[in-house]
């Protein structure tokens, strides 16, 4: 355990940031699952709506530094390809 006041503060800040990042990652996964479920069901309109929401959440996560911008772009690209492949 840290003895120095600034080190104790950094521990608290790191925990707070880790909790925030975990919540954001969980939210992204939820929205990605919604898109995947709509694609599996074959519902193109629901998939497009879910894709729009997922892109927004992923972009916000990247802007907050939770995901690297290339990771966010890759996730968005793969979801978009999956939706566009629907007949």
PyMOL Python script that loads the backbone (N, CA, C, O; Angstrom):
from pymol import cmd

cmd.read_pdbstr("""\
ATOM      1  N   UNK A   1       0.847  -1.195   0.000  1.00  0.00           N
ATOM      2  CA  UNK A   1       0.000   0.000   0.000  1.00  0.00           C
ATOM      3  C   UNK A   1       0.877   1.238   0.000  1.00  0.00           C
ATOM      4  O   UNK A   1       1.917   1.276   0.658  1.00  0.00           O
ATOM      5  N   UNK A   2       0.452   2.244  -0.739  1.00  0.00           N
ATOM      6  CA  UNK A   2       1.218   3.479  -0.853  1.00  0.00           C
ATOM      7  C   UNK A   2       1.164   4.269   0.454  1.00  0.00           C
ATOM      8  O   UNK A   2       0.151   4.266   1.154  1.00  0.00           O
ATOM      9  N   UNK A   3       2.263   4.940   0.769  1.00  0.00           N
ATOM     10  CA  UNK A   3       2.332   5.788   1.967  1.00  0.00           C
ATOM     11  C   UNK A   3       2.248   7.265   1.609  1.00  0.00           C
ATOM     12  O   UNK A   3       1.802   8.078   2.419  1.00  0.00           O
ATOM     13  N   UNK A   4       2.671   7.612   0.411  1.00  0.00           N
ATOM     14  CA  UNK A   4       2.717   9.006   0.007  1.00  0.00           C
ATOM     15  C   UNK A   4       1.330   9.442  -0.461  1.00  0.00           C
ATOM     16  O   UNK A   4       0.625   8.707  -1.152  1.00  0.00           O
ATOM     17  N   UNK A   5       0.960  10.662  -0.064  1.00  0.00           N
ATOM     18  CA  UNK A   5      -0.386  11.163  -0.349  1.00  0.00           C
ATOM     19  C   UNK A   5      -0.702  11.171  -1.837  1.00  0.00           C
ATOM     20  O   UNK A   5      -1.796  10.770  -2.237  1.00  0.00           O
ATOM     21  N   UNK A   6       0.240  11.621  -2.663  1.00  0.00           N
ATOM     22  CA  UNK A   6      -0.004  11.686  -4.104  1.00  0.00           C
ATOM     23  C   UNK A   6      -0.155  10.291  -4.708  1.00  0.00           C
ATOM     24  O   UNK A   6      -0.918  10.101  -5.655  1.00  0.00           O
ATOM     25  N   UNK A   7       0.574   9.312  -4.158  1.00  0.00           N
ATOM     26  CA  UNK A   7       0.464   7.938  -4.647  1.00  0.00           C
ATOM     27  C   UNK A   7      -0.900   7.350  -4.284  1.00  0.00           C
ATOM     28  O   UNK A   7      -1.493   6.610  -5.069  1.00  0.00           O
ATOM     29  N   UNK A   8      -1.390   7.684  -3.092  1.00  0.00           N
ATOM     30  CA  UNK A   8      -2.726   7.219  -2.681  1.00  0.00           C
ATOM     31  C   UNK A   8      -3.788   7.802  -3.614  1.00  0.00           C
ATOM     32  O   UNK A   8      -4.730   7.116  -4.011  1.00  0.00           O
ATOM     33  N   UNK A   9      -3.618   9.081  -3.957  1.00  0.00           N
ATOM     34  CA  UNK A   9      -4.569   9.727  -4.860  1.00  0.00           C
ATOM     35  C   UNK A   9      -4.538   9.065  -6.232  1.00  0.00           C
ATOM     36  O   UNK A   9      -5.588   8.827  -6.827  1.00  0.00           O
ATOM     37  N   UNK A  10      -3.343   8.766  -6.740  1.00  0.00           N
ATOM     38  CA  UNK A  10      -3.228   8.122  -8.050  1.00  0.00           C
ATOM     39  C   UNK A  10      -3.925   6.757  -8.057  1.00  0.00           C
ATOM     40  O   UNK A  10      -4.524   6.370  -9.061  1.00  0.00           O
ATOM     41  N   UNK A  11      -3.847   6.035  -6.947  1.00  0.00           N
ATOM     42  CA  UNK A  11      -4.527   4.742  -6.854  1.00  0.00           C
ATOM     43  C   UNK A  11      -6.034   4.934  -6.994  1.00  0.00           C
ATOM     44  O   UNK A  11      -6.696   4.190  -7.718  1.00  0.00           O
ATOM     45  N   UNK A  12      -6.572   5.935  -6.298  1.00  0.00           N
ATOM     46  CA  UNK A  12      -8.007   6.210  -6.371  1.00  0.00           C
ATOM     47  C   UNK A  12      -8.419   6.628  -7.781  1.00  0.00           C
ATOM     48  O   UNK A  12      -9.450   6.188  -8.290  1.00  0.00           O
ATOM     49  N   UNK A  13      -7.613   7.476  -8.402  1.00  0.00           N
ATOM     50  CA  UNK A  13      -7.913   7.951  -9.751  1.00  0.00           C
ATOM     51  C   UNK A  13      -7.866   6.792 -10.749  1.00  0.00           C
ATOM     52  O   UNK A  13      -8.713   6.690 -11.637  1.00  0.00           O
ATOM     53  N   UNK A  14      -6.856   5.915 -10.590  1.00  0.00           N
ATOM     54  CA  UNK A  14      -6.723   4.769 -11.491  1.00  0.00           C
ATOM     55  C   UNK A  14      -7.921   3.832 -11.365  1.00  0.00           C
ATOM     56  O   UNK A  14      -8.416   3.311 -12.364  1.00  0.00           O
ATOM     57  N   UNK A  15      -8.383   3.620 -10.136  1.00  0.00           N
ATOM     58  CA  UNK A  15      -9.564   2.765  -9.927  1.00  0.00           C
ATOM     59  C   UNK A  15     -10.807   3.384 -10.563  1.00  0.00           C
ATOM     60  O   UNK A  15     -11.603   2.690 -11.197  1.00  0.00           O
ATOM     61  N   UNK A  16     -10.963   4.692 -10.387  1.00  0.00           N
ATOM     62  CA  UNK A  16     -12.124   5.382 -10.958  1.00  0.00           C
ATOM     63  C   UNK A  16     -12.108   5.282 -12.486  1.00  0.00           C
ATOM     64  O   UNK A  16     -13.131   5.004 -13.111  1.00  0.00           O
ATOM     65  N   UNK A  17     -10.938   5.511 -13.073  1.00  0.00           N
ATOM     66  CA  UNK A  17     -10.821   5.429 -14.529  1.00  0.00           C
ATOM     67  C   UNK A  17     -11.045   4.013 -15.030  1.00  0.00           C
ATOM     68  O   UNK A  17     -11.667   3.816 -16.074  1.00  0.00           O
ATOM     69  N   UNK A  18     -10.544   3.023 -14.296  1.00  0.00           N
ATOM     70  CA  UNK A  18     -10.729   1.624 -14.694  1.00  0.00           C
ATOM     71  C   UNK A  18     -12.213   1.255 -14.681  1.00  0.00           C
ATOM     72  O   UNK A  18     -12.694   0.558 -15.574  1.00  0.00           O
ATOM     73  N   UNK A  19     -12.933   1.728 -13.662  1.00  0.00           N
ATOM     74  CA  UNK A  19     -14.371   1.461 -13.583  1.00  0.00           C
ATOM     75  C   UNK A  19     -15.113   2.117 -14.747  1.00  0.00           C
ATOM     76  O   UNK A  19     -16.016   1.518 -15.331  1.00  0.00           O
ATOM     77  N   UNK A  20     -14.723   3.355 -15.081  1.00  0.00           N
ATOM     78  CA  UNK A  20     -15.363   4.051 -16.198  1.00  0.00           C
ATOM     79  C   UNK A  20     -15.094   3.319 -17.507  1.00  0.00           C
ATOM     80  O   UNK A  20     -16.001   3.122 -18.316  1.00  0.00           O
ATOM     81  N   UNK A  21     -13.837   2.917 -17.710  1.00  0.00           N
ATOM     82  CA  UNK A  21     -13.483   2.209 -18.936  1.00  0.00           C
ATOM     83  C   UNK A  21     -14.224   0.890 -19.055  1.00  0.00           C
ATOM     84  O   UNK A  21     -14.659   0.511 -20.142  1.00  0.00           O
ATOM     85  N   UNK A  22     -14.368   0.190 -17.934  1.00  0.00           N
ATOM     86  CA  UNK A  22     -15.069  -1.093 -17.932  1.00  0.00           C
ATOM     87  C   UNK A  22     -16.530  -0.906 -18.325  1.00  0.00           C
ATOM     88  O   UNK A  22     -17.084  -1.696 -19.090  1.00  0.00           O
ATOM     89  N   UNK A  23     -17.144   0.141 -17.800  1.00  0.00           N
ATOM     90  CA  UNK A  23     -18.550   0.423 -18.120  1.00  0.00           C
ATOM     91  C   UNK A  23     -18.710   0.756 -19.603  1.00  0.00           C
ATOM     92  O   UNK A  23     -19.657   0.305 -20.248  1.00  0.00           O
ATOM     93  N   UNK A  24     -17.784   1.545 -20.137  1.00  0.00           N
ATOM     94  CA  UNK A  24     -17.870   1.931 -21.551  1.00  0.00           C
ATOM     95  C   UNK A  24     -17.659   0.722 -22.452  1.00  0.00           C
ATOM     96  O   UNK A  24     -18.376   0.555 -23.438  1.00  0.00           O
ATOM     97  N   UNK A  25     -16.669  -0.135 -22.123  1.00  0.00           N
ATOM     98  CA  UNK A  25     -16.428  -1.346 -22.914  1.00  0.00           C
ATOM     99  C   UNK A  25     -17.647  -2.268 -22.891  1.00  0.00           C
ATOM    100  O   UNK A  25     -18.003  -2.869 -23.905  1.00  0.00           O
ATOM    101  N   UNK A  26     -18.275  -2.370 -21.729  1.00  0.00           N
ATOM    102  CA  UNK A  26     -19.460  -3.200 -21.600  1.00  0.00           C
ATOM    103  C   UNK A  26     -20.602  -2.666 -22.466  1.00  0.00           C
ATOM    104  O   UNK A  26     -21.326  -3.435 -23.098  1.00  0.00           O
ATOM    105  N   UNK A  27     -20.752  -1.350 -22.487  1.00  0.00           N
ATOM    106  CA  UNK A  27     -21.799  -0.722 -23.300  1.00  0.00           C
ATOM    107  C   UNK A  27     -21.554  -0.989 -24.782  1.00  0.00           C
ATOM    108  O   UNK A  27     -22.488  -1.285 -25.527  1.00  0.00           O
ATOM    109  N   UNK A  28     -20.293  -0.884 -25.206  1.00  0.00           N
ATOM    110  CA  UNK A  28     -19.951  -1.150 -26.605  1.00  0.00           C
ATOM    111  C   UNK A  28     -20.304  -2.591 -26.957  1.00  0.00           C
ATOM    112  O   UNK A  28     -20.897  -2.846 -28.005  1.00  0.00           O
ATOM    113  N   UNK A  29     -19.946  -3.528 -26.092  1.00  0.00           N
ATOM    114  CA  UNK A  29     -20.241  -4.939 -26.357  1.00  0.00           C
ATOM    115  C   UNK A  29     -21.741  -5.173 -26.487  1.00  0.00           C
ATOM    116  O   UNK A  29     -22.185  -5.939 -27.342  1.00  0.00           O
ATOM    117  N   UNK A  30     -22.521  -4.506 -25.633  1.00  0.00           N
ATOM    118  CA  UNK A  30     -23.976  -4.651 -25.686  1.00  0.00           C
ATOM    119  C   UNK A  30     -24.529  -4.187 -27.027  1.00  0.00           C
ATOM    120  O   UNK A  30     -25.365  -4.864 -27.626  1.00  0.00           O
ATOM    121  N   UNK A  31     -24.066  -3.038 -27.498  1.00  0.00           N
ATOM    122  CA  UNK A  31     -24.555  -2.503 -28.764  1.00  0.00           C
ATOM    123  C   UNK A  31     -24.100  -3.354 -29.948  1.00  0.00           C
ATOM    124  O   UNK A  31     -24.837  -3.507 -30.922  1.00  0.00           O
ATOM    125  N   UNK A  32     -22.887  -3.909 -29.867  1.00  0.00           N
ATOM    126  CA  UNK A  32     -22.398  -4.795 -30.929  1.00  0.00           C
ATOM    127  C   UNK A  32     -23.262  -6.059 -30.977  1.00  0.00           C
ATOM    128  O   UNK A  32     -23.594  -6.550 -32.056  1.00  0.00           O
ATOM    129  N   UNK A  33     -23.622  -6.579 -29.802  1.00  0.00           N
ATOM    130  CA  UNK A  33     -24.479  -7.770 -29.752  1.00  0.00           C
ATOM    131  C   UNK A  33     -25.852  -7.501 -30.349  1.00  0.00           C
ATOM    132  O   UNK A  33     -26.442  -8.380 -30.977  1.00  0.00           O
ATOM    133  N   UNK A  34     -26.364  -6.286 -30.154  1.00  0.00           N
ATOM    134  CA  UNK A  34     -27.659  -5.930 -30.734  1.00  0.00           C
ATOM    135  C   UNK A  34     -27.595  -5.962 -32.260  1.00  0.00           C
ATOM    136  O   UNK A  34     -28.521  -6.435 -32.918  1.00  0.00           O
ATOM    137  N   UNK A  35     -26.499  -5.457 -32.812  1.00  0.00           N
ATOM    138  CA  UNK A  35     -26.331  -5.486 -34.271  1.00  0.00           C
ATOM    139  C   UNK A  35     -26.231  -6.931 -34.750  1.00  0.00           C
ATOM    140  O   UNK A  35     -26.884  -7.313 -35.721  1.00  0.00           O
ATOM    141  N   UNK A  36     -25.415  -7.730 -34.071  1.00  0.00           N
ATOM    142  CA  UNK A  36     -25.236  -9.136 -34.457  1.00  0.00           C
ATOM    143  C   UNK A  36     -26.550  -9.911 -34.390  1.00  0.00           C
ATOM    144  O   UNK A  36     -26.834 -10.738 -35.256  1.00  0.00           O
ATOM    145  N   UNK A  37     -27.345  -9.638 -33.362  1.00  0.00           N
ATOM    146  CA  UNK A  37     -28.628 -10.315 -33.215  1.00  0.00           C
ATOM    147  C   UNK A  37     -29.574  -9.955 -34.358  1.00  0.00           C
ATOM    148  O   UNK A  37     -30.279 -10.817 -34.880  1.00  0.00           O
ATOM    149  N   UNK A  38     -29.586  -8.686 -34.743  1.00  0.00           N
ATOM    150  CA  UNK A  38     -30.450  -8.247 -35.837  1.00  0.00           C
ATOM    151  C   UNK A  38     -29.998  -8.866 -37.161  1.00  0.00           C
ATOM    152  O   UNK A  38     -30.828  -9.227 -37.996  1.00  0.00           O
ATOM    153  N   UNK A  39     -28.682  -8.986 -37.352  1.00  0.00           N
ATOM    154  CA  UNK A  39     -28.156  -9.603 -38.573  1.00  0.00           C
ATOM    155  C   UNK A  39     -28.540 -11.077 -38.611  1.00  0.00           C
ATOM    156  O   UNK A  39     -28.954 -11.589 -39.651  1.00  0.00           O
ATOM    157  N   UNK A  40     -28.402 -11.759 -37.473  1.00  0.00           N
ATOM    158  CA  UNK A  40     -28.762 -13.185 -37.390  1.00  0.00           C
ATOM    159  C   UNK A  40     -30.242 -13.394 -37.683  1.00  0.00           C
ATOM    160  O   UNK A  40     -30.628 -14.355 -38.348  1.00  0.00           O
ATOM    161  N   UNK A  41     -31.070 -12.471 -37.172  1.00  0.00           N
ATOM    162  CA  UNK A  41     -32.519 -12.587 -37.372  1.00  0.00           C
ATOM    163  C   UNK A  41     -32.921 -12.232 -38.805  1.00  0.00           C
ATOM    164  O   UNK A  41     -34.014 -12.579 -39.252  1.00  0.00           O
ATOM    165  N   UNK A  42     -32.036 -11.542 -39.518  1.00  0.00           N
ATOM    166  CA  UNK A  42     -32.341 -11.168 -40.894  1.00  0.00           C
ATOM    167  C   UNK A  42     -33.197  -9.920 -41.009  1.00  0.00           C
ATOM    168  O   UNK A  42     -33.776  -9.658 -42.063  1.00  0.00           O
ATOM    169  N   UNK A  43     -33.281  -9.153 -39.937  1.00  0.00           N
ATOM    170  CA  UNK A  43     -34.087  -7.923 -39.928  1.00  0.00           C
ATOM    171  C   UNK A  43     -33.209  -6.738 -40.323  1.00  0.00           C
ATOM    172  O   UNK A  43     -32.490  -6.176 -39.497  1.00  0.00           O
ATOM    173  N   UNK A  44     -33.281  -6.369 -41.602  1.00  0.00           N
ATOM    174  CA  UNK A  44     -32.384  -5.331 -42.139  1.00  0.00           C
ATOM    175  C   UNK A  44     -32.623  -3.961 -41.501  1.00  0.00           C
ATOM    176  O   UNK A  44     -31.667  -3.248 -41.194  1.00  0.00           O
ATOM    177  N   UNK A  45     -33.878  -3.590 -41.302  1.00  0.00           N
ATOM    178  CA  UNK A  45     -34.177  -2.274 -40.726  1.00  0.00           C
ATOM    179  C   UNK A  45     -33.673  -2.176 -39.286  1.00  0.00           C
ATOM    180  O   UNK A  45     -33.085  -1.169 -38.894  1.00  0.00           O
ATOM    181  N   UNK A  46     -33.908  -3.226 -38.507  1.00  0.00           N
ATOM    182  CA  UNK A  46     -33.431  -3.236 -37.117  1.00  0.00           C
ATOM    183  C   UNK A  46     -31.911  -3.229 -37.078  1.00  0.00           C
ATOM    184  O   UNK A  46     -31.309  -2.598 -36.209  1.00  0.00           O
ATOM    185  N   UNK A  47     -31.290  -3.934 -38.024  1.00  0.00           N
ATOM    186  CA  UNK A  47     -29.823  -3.983 -38.080  1.00  0.00           C
ATOM    187  C   UNK A  47     -29.258  -2.604 -38.389  1.00  0.00           C
ATOM    188  O   UNK A  47     -28.261  -2.195 -37.792  1.00  0.00           O
ATOM    189  N   UNK A  48     -29.884  -1.885 -39.315  1.00  0.00           N
ATOM    190  CA  UNK A  48     -29.410  -0.541 -39.658  1.00  0.00           C
ATOM    191  C   UNK A  48     -29.557   0.409 -38.473  1.00  0.00           C
ATOM    192  O   UNK A  48     -28.664   1.211 -38.199  1.00  0.00           O
ATOM    193  N   UNK A  49     -30.677   0.316 -37.778  1.00  0.00           N
ATOM    194  CA  UNK A  49     -30.899   1.174 -36.613  1.00  0.00           C
ATOM    195  C   UNK A  49     -29.893   0.856 -35.511  1.00  0.00           C
ATOM    196  O   UNK A  49     -29.330   1.759 -34.892  1.00  0.00           O
ATOM    197  N   UNK A  50     -29.673  -0.435 -35.274  1.00  0.00           N
ATOM    198  CA  UNK A  50     -28.716  -0.849 -34.245  1.00  0.00           C
ATOM    199  C   UNK A  50     -27.294  -0.447 -34.639  1.00  0.00           C
ATOM    200  O   UNK A  50     -26.487  -0.087 -33.782  1.00  0.00           O
ATOM    201  N   UNK A  51     -26.993  -0.510 -35.935  1.00  0.00           N
ATOM    202  CA  UNK A  51     -25.668  -0.130 -36.417  1.00  0.00           C
ATOM    203  C   UNK A  51     -25.399   1.348 -36.155  1.00  0.00           C
ATOM    204  O   UNK A  51     -24.303   1.715 -35.731  1.00  0.00           O
ATOM    205  N   UNK A  52     -26.385   2.188 -36.403  1.00  0.00           N
ATOM    206  CA  UNK A  52     -26.228   3.624 -36.162  1.00  0.00           C
ATOM    207  C   UNK A  52     -25.917   3.893 -34.697  1.00  0.00           C
ATOM    208  O   UNK A  52     -25.027   4.681 -34.375  1.00  0.00           O
ATOM    209  N   UNK A  53     -26.660   3.230 -33.813  1.00  0.00           N
ATOM    210  CA  UNK A  53     -26.424   3.403 -32.371  1.00  0.00           C
ATOM    211  C   UNK A  53     -25.042   2.881 -31.980  1.00  0.00           C
ATOM    212  O   UNK A  53     -24.335   3.508 -31.191  1.00  0.00           O
ATOM    213  N   UNK A  54     -24.666   1.736 -32.533  1.00  0.00           N
ATOM    214  CA  UNK A  54     -23.374   1.129 -32.200  1.00  0.00           C
ATOM    215  C   UNK A  54     -22.217   2.013 -32.655  1.00  0.00           C
ATOM    216  O   UNK A  54     -21.230   2.164 -31.935  1.00  0.00           O
ATOM    217  N   UNK A  55     -22.333   2.593 -33.841  1.00  0.00           N
ATOM    218  CA  UNK A  55     -21.273   3.474 -34.351  1.00  0.00           C
ATOM    219  C   UNK A  55     -21.088   4.669 -33.419  1.00  0.00           C
ATOM    220  O   UNK A  55     -19.961   5.074 -33.135  1.00  0.00           O
ATOM    221  N   UNK A  56     -22.193   5.225 -32.950  1.00  0.00           N
ATOM    222  CA  UNK A  56     -22.122   6.362 -32.034  1.00  0.00           C
ATOM    223  C   UNK A  56     -21.392   5.988 -30.748  1.00  0.00           C
ATOM    224  O   UNK A  56     -20.508   6.715 -30.295  1.00  0.00           O
ATOM    225  N   UNK A  57     -21.763   4.852 -30.163  1.00  0.00           N
ATOM    226  CA  UNK A  57     -21.164   4.424 -28.897  1.00  0.00           C
ATOM    227  C   UNK A  57     -19.678   4.104 -29.076  1.00  0.00           C
ATOM    228  O   UNK A  57     -18.858   4.467 -28.233  1.00  0.00           O
ATOM    229  N   UNK A  58     -19.336   3.432 -30.162  1.00  0.00           N
ATOM    230  CA  UNK A  58     -17.934   3.075 -30.416  1.00  0.00           C
ATOM    231  C   UNK A  58     -17.100   4.337 -30.637  1.00  0.00           C
ATOM    232  O   UNK A  58     -15.982   4.433 -30.132  1.00  0.00           O
ATOM    233  N   UNK A  59     -17.627   5.295 -31.379  1.00  0.00           N
ATOM    234  CA  UNK A  59     -16.897   6.540 -31.640  1.00  0.00           C
ATOM    235  C   UNK A  59     -16.659   7.325 -30.354  1.00  0.00           C
ATOM    236  O   UNK A  59     -15.583   7.889 -30.153  1.00  0.00           O
ATOM    237  N   UNK A  60     -17.663   7.359 -29.491  1.00  0.00           N
ATOM    238  CA  UNK A  60     -17.504   8.054 -28.212  1.00  0.00           C
ATOM    239  C   UNK A  60     -16.444   7.357 -27.357  1.00  0.00           C
ATOM    240  O   UNK A  60     -15.643   8.016 -26.695  1.00  0.00           O
ATOM    241  N   UNK A  61     -16.446   6.031 -27.377  1.00  0.00           N
ATOM    242  CA  UNK A  61     -15.441   5.282 -26.604  1.00  0.00           C
ATOM    243  C   UNK A  61     -14.041   5.591 -27.107  1.00  0.00           C
ATOM    244  O   UNK A  61     -13.107   5.714 -26.314  1.00  0.00           O
ATOM    245  N   UNK A  62     -13.890   5.716 -28.416  1.00  0.00           N
ATOM    246  CA  UNK A  62     -12.583   6.039 -28.992  1.00  0.00           C
ATOM    247  C   UNK A  62     -12.169   7.462 -28.626  1.00  0.00           C
ATOM    248  O   UNK A  62     -10.996   7.711 -28.348  1.00  0.00           O
ATOM    249  N   UNK A  63     -13.111   8.390 -28.624  1.00  0.00           N
ATOM    250  CA  UNK A  63     -12.776   9.776 -28.303  1.00  0.00           C
ATOM    251  C   UNK A  63     -12.392   9.931 -26.834  1.00  0.00           C
ATOM    252  O   UNK A  63     -11.637  10.838 -26.483  1.00  0.00           O
ATOM    253  N   UNK A  64     -12.910   9.047 -25.969  1.00  0.00           N
ATOM    254  CA  UNK A  64     -12.568   9.084 -24.549  1.00  0.00           C
ATOM    255  C   UNK A  64     -11.252   8.360 -24.258  1.00  0.00           C
ATOM    256  O   UNK A  64     -10.735   8.419 -23.142  1.00  0.00           O
ATOM    257  N   UNK A  65     -10.715   7.675 -25.272  1.00  0.00           N
ATOM    258  CA  UNK A  65      -9.454   6.971 -25.073  1.00  0.00           C
ATOM    259  C   UNK A  65      -9.607   5.558 -24.568  1.00  0.00           C
ATOM    260  O   UNK A  65      -8.621   4.920 -24.199  1.00  0.00           O
ATOM    261  N   UNK A  66     -10.839   5.054 -24.545  1.00  0.00           N
ATOM    262  CA  UNK A  66     -11.065   3.682 -24.090  1.00  0.00           C
ATOM    263  C   UNK A  66     -10.591   2.699 -25.153  1.00  0.00           C
ATOM    264  O   UNK A  66     -10.000   1.667 -24.834  1.00  0.00           O
ATOM    265  N   UNK A  67     -10.853   3.024 -26.415  1.00  0.00           N
ATOM    266  CA  UNK A  67     -10.368   2.232 -27.540  1.00  0.00           C
ATOM    267  C   UNK A  67      -9.435   3.098 -28.379  1.00  0.00           C
ATOM    268  O   UNK A  67      -9.618   4.312 -28.474  1.00  0.00           O
ATOM    269  N   UNK A  68      -8.443   2.468 -28.981  1.00  0.00           N
ATOM    270  CA  UNK A  68      -7.588   3.149 -29.950  1.00  0.00           C
ATOM    271  C   UNK A  68      -8.444   3.448 -31.179  1.00  0.00           C
ATOM    272  O   UNK A  68      -9.384   2.712 -31.477  1.00  0.00           O
ATOM    273  N   UNK A  69      -8.121   4.518 -31.886  1.00  0.00           N
ATOM    274  CA  UNK A  69      -8.960   4.919 -33.030  1.00  0.00           C
ATOM    275  C   UNK A  69      -8.996   3.851 -34.106  1.00  0.00           C
ATOM    276  O   UNK A  69     -10.024   3.684 -34.763  1.00  0.00           O
ATOM    277  N   UNK A  70      -7.905   3.122 -34.308  1.00  0.00           N
ATOM    278  CA  UNK A  70      -7.897   2.057 -35.321  1.00  0.00           C
ATOM    279  C   UNK A  70      -8.773   0.883 -34.891  1.00  0.00           C
ATOM    280  O   UNK A  70      -9.432   0.261 -35.724  1.00  0.00           O
ATOM    281  N   UNK A  71      -8.783   0.581 -33.603  1.00  0.00           N
ATOM    282  CA  UNK A  71      -9.641  -0.488 -33.085  1.00  0.00           C
ATOM    283  C   UNK A  71     -11.107  -0.121 -33.298  1.00  0.00           C
ATOM    284  O   UNK A  71     -11.911  -0.949 -33.726  1.00  0.00           O
ATOM    285  N   UNK A  72     -11.439   1.124 -32.997  1.00  0.00           N
ATOM    286  CA  UNK A  72     -12.817   1.585 -33.183  1.00  0.00           C
ATOM    287  C   UNK A  72     -13.204   1.516 -34.661  1.00  0.00           C
ATOM    288  O   UNK A  72     -14.304   1.079 -35.000  1.00  0.00           O
ATOM    289  N   UNK A  73     -12.298   1.947 -35.536  1.00  0.00           N
ATOM    290  CA  UNK A  73     -12.576   1.904 -36.973  1.00  0.00           C
ATOM    291  C   UNK A  73     -12.774   0.480 -37.456  1.00  0.00           C
ATOM    292  O   UNK A  73     -13.644   0.218 -38.287  1.00  0.00           O
ATOM    293  N   UNK A  74     -11.972  -0.440 -36.942  1.00  0.00           N
ATOM    294  CA  UNK A  74     -12.090  -1.848 -37.331  1.00  0.00           C
ATOM    295  C   UNK A  74     -13.442  -2.418 -36.897  1.00  0.00           C
ATOM    296  O   UNK A  74     -14.104  -3.109 -37.670  1.00  0.00           O
ATOM    297  N   UNK A  75     -13.846  -2.127 -35.663  1.00  0.00           N
ATOM    298  CA  UNK A  75     -15.137  -2.610 -35.163  1.00  0.00           C
ATOM    299  C   UNK A  75     -16.286  -2.068 -36.011  1.00  0.00           C
ATOM    300  O   UNK A  75     -17.191  -2.808 -36.396  1.00  0.00           O
ATOM    301  N   UNK A  76     -16.237  -0.761 -36.297  1.00  0.00           N
ATOM    302  CA  UNK A  76     -17.285  -0.135 -37.097  1.00  0.00           C
ATOM    303  C   UNK A  76     -17.321  -0.744 -38.494  1.00  0.00           C
ATOM    304  O   UNK A  76     -18.394  -1.027 -39.027  1.00  0.00           O
ATOM    305  N   UNK A  77     -16.151  -0.943 -39.081  1.00  0.00           N
ATOM    306  CA  UNK A  77     -16.061  -1.491 -40.428  1.00  0.00           C
ATOM    307  C   UNK A  77     -16.664  -2.893 -40.493  1.00  0.00           C
ATOM    308  O   UNK A  77     -17.443  -3.198 -41.396  1.00  0.00           O
ATOM    309  N   UNK A  78     -16.306  -3.732 -39.541  1.00  0.00           N
ATOM    310  CA  UNK A  78     -16.807  -5.109 -39.549  1.00  0.00           C
ATOM    311  C   UNK A  78     -18.321  -5.157 -39.361  1.00  0.00           C
ATOM    312  O   UNK A  78     -19.003  -5.957 -40.002  1.00  0.00           O
ATOM    313  N   UNK A  79     -18.842  -4.307 -38.487  1.00  0.00           N
ATOM    314  CA  UNK A  79     -20.294  -4.273 -38.284  1.00  0.00           C
ATOM    315  C   UNK A  79     -20.999  -3.778 -39.546  1.00  0.00           C
ATOM    316  O   UNK A  79     -22.034  -4.319 -39.937  1.00  0.00           O
ATOM    317  N   UNK A  80     -20.439  -2.754 -40.177  1.00  0.00           N
ATOM    318  CA  UNK A  80     -21.050  -2.196 -41.380  1.00  0.00           C
ATOM    319  C   UNK A  80     -21.057  -3.214 -42.510  1.00  0.00           C
ATOM    320  O   UNK A  80     -22.047  -3.340 -43.230  1.00  0.00           O
ATOM    321  N   UNK A  81     -19.961  -3.937 -42.668  1.00  0.00           N
ATOM    322  CA  UNK A  81     -19.872  -4.983 -43.695  1.00  0.00           C
ATOM    323  C   UNK A  81     -20.939  -6.050 -43.442  1.00  0.00           C
ATOM    324  O   UNK A  81     -21.610  -6.496 -44.373  1.00  0.00           O
ATOM    325  N   UNK A  82     -21.091  -6.458 -42.174  1.00  0.00           N
ATOM    326  CA  UNK A  82     -22.075  -7.486 -41.843  1.00  0.00           C
ATOM    327  C   UNK A  82     -23.489  -7.044 -42.192  1.00  0.00           C
ATOM    328  O   UNK A  82     -24.283  -7.832 -42.706  1.00  0.00           O
ATOM    329  N   UNK A  83     -23.804  -5.774 -41.911  1.00  0.00           N
ATOM    330  CA  UNK A  83     -25.141  -5.252 -42.207  1.00  0.00           C
ATOM    331  C   UNK A  83     -25.337  -5.122 -43.711  1.00  0.00           C
ATOM    332  O   UNK A  83     -26.407  -5.445 -44.228  1.00  0.00           O
ATOM    333  N   UNK A  84     -24.313  -4.650 -44.418  1.00  0.00           N
ATOM    334  CA  UNK A  84     -24.426  -4.456 -45.864  1.00  0.00           C
ATOM    335  C   UNK A  84     -24.525  -5.779 -46.637  1.00  0.00           C
ATOM    336  O   UNK A  84     -25.068  -5.813 -47.741  1.00  0.00           O
ATOM    337  N   UNK A  85     -24.000  -6.865 -46.057  1.00  0.00           N
ATOM    338  CA  UNK A  85     -24.060  -8.163 -46.720  1.00  0.00           C
ATOM    339  C   UNK A  85     -25.471  -8.773 -46.705  1.00  0.00           C
ATOM    340  O   UNK A  85     -25.771  -9.707 -47.448  1.00  0.00           O
ATOM    341  N   UNK A  86     -26.321  -8.217 -45.840  1.00  0.00           N
ATOM    342  CA  UNK A  86     -27.686  -8.767 -45.759  1.00  0.00           C
ATOM    343  C   UNK A  86     -28.405  -8.535 -47.080  1.00  0.00           C
ATOM    344  O   UNK A  86     -28.272  -7.483 -47.705  1.00  0.00           O
ATOM    345  N   UNK A  87     -29.170  -9.539 -47.487  1.00  0.00           N
ATOM    346  CA  UNK A  87     -29.863  -9.462 -48.784  1.00  0.00           C
ATOM    347  C   UNK A  87     -31.087  -8.567 -48.728  1.00  0.00           C
ATOM    348  O   UNK A  87     -31.776  -8.398 -49.734  1.00  0.00           O
TER     349      UNK A  87
END
""", "prot")
cmd.dss("prot")
cmd.show_as("cartoon", "prot")
cmd.util.cbc("prot")
cmd.orient("prot")
